[in-house]
Amino acid sequence: MTYEELIERLDPNVYQSLRQSVQLGKWPDGRKLTPQQREISLEAVIYYENLHNIPEEERVGYLDRGSKAGTACDPTVRRSQSGDSDADSDQFFEVRS
């Protein structure tokens, strides 16, 4: 069985458990995740969410920017390098990854 097949067949309860473990930094029995376990578990959770079309706002790591979306307070918006110190909405542009 490949990694992709494993994630495709992953039980939703196991996914929820992995997700909670990543969020809390510990396994359900209380043992702390090692950095490697956290990394592997997070990769599995992200892969599962993409594969099963989990809505973006329900995915691990989702940040609701609310009314700040698209403004200078939004970390996806960076200030242009024009040199002026006065904030002007024309100095900002959206950065997408």
Legacy VTK file of the C-alpha trace (Angstrom):
# vtk DataFile Version 3.0
C-alpha trace
ASCII
DATASET POLYDATA
POINTS 97 float
0.000 0.000 0.000
1.326 3.419 -0.947
1.195 6.553 1.189
-1.517 7.981 -1.075
-3.635 4.824 -0.722
-3.188 4.896 3.041
-4.416 8.500 3.262
-7.312 7.763 0.880
-8.490 4.953 3.182
-7.785 6.770 6.444
-10.732 6.504 8.814
-12.250 9.940 9.627
-11.855 9.189 13.364
-8.129 8.549 12.886
-7.862 11.802 10.916
-9.576 13.700 13.761
-7.245 12.079 16.287
-4.155 12.995 14.234
-5.446 16.533 13.797
-6.041 16.938 17.536
-2.609 15.490 18.302
-0.955 18.009 15.986
-2.937 20.868 17.528
-2.183 19.868 21.135
1.323 18.524 20.577
0.538 15.261 22.323
-1.004 11.884 21.587
-4.430 10.987 23.015
-2.668 9.044 25.799
-0.790 12.194 26.859
2.663 11.412 25.441
4.333 14.383 23.769
4.811 14.252 19.984
8.396 14.437 18.804
9.113 17.100 16.184
9.352 14.339 13.567
6.003 12.811 14.627
4.360 16.224 14.524
5.758 16.931 11.056
4.659 13.560 9.640
1.226 13.817 11.265
0.718 17.357 9.985
1.656 16.277 6.456
-0.879 13.424 6.678
-3.603 15.762 7.968
-2.967 18.318 5.204
-2.887 15.600 2.545
-6.145 14.123 3.899
-7.851 17.526 3.924
-6.809 18.244 0.334
-7.765 14.783 -0.882
-11.170 14.803 0.805
-11.996 18.420 -0.125
-12.382 19.631 3.453
-13.613 23.261 3.271
-10.751 25.744 3.646
-12.207 27.306 6.796
-12.242 23.862 8.484
-8.641 22.948 7.641
-5.816 22.842 10.130
-3.984 26.170 10.253
-6.841 28.204 8.759
-6.844 31.833 9.865
-10.025 33.864 9.511
-8.827 37.325 8.635
-12.367 38.714 8.840
-12.607 42.440 8.237
-8.802 42.746 8.071
-8.580 40.682 4.866
-6.890 42.615 2.078
-5.781 45.478 4.330
-2.337 46.483 5.555
-3.013 44.422 8.698
-3.338 41.257 6.606
-0.011 39.357 6.519
-0.690 38.370 2.889
-0.456 42.053 1.971
2.967 43.627 1.784
3.912 47.245 1.462
5.411 48.414 -1.835
8.992 49.595 -1.752
8.245 53.194 -2.758
10.189 54.734 0.114
7.331 56.883 1.456
6.548 56.463 5.148
2.920 57.606 4.865
0.470 54.727 4.523
-1.514 54.864 1.311
-3.740 52.067 0.030
-1.934 52.230 -3.339
1.291 51.152 -1.601
-0.050 47.708 -0.756
-0.446 44.641 -2.898
-1.727 41.155 -2.127
0.748 38.291 -1.896
-0.552 34.820 -2.679
1.409 31.653 -2.182
LINES 1 98
97 0 1 2 3 4 5 6 7 8 9 10 11 12 13 14 15 16 17 18 19 20 21 22 23 24 25 26 27 28 29 30 31 32 33 34 35 36 37 38 39 40 41 42 43 44 45 46 47 48 49 50 51 52 53 54 55 56 57 58 59 60 61 62 63 64 65 66 67 68 69 70 71 72 73 74 75 76 77 78 79 80 81 82 83 84 85 86 87 88 89 90 91 92 93 94 95 96
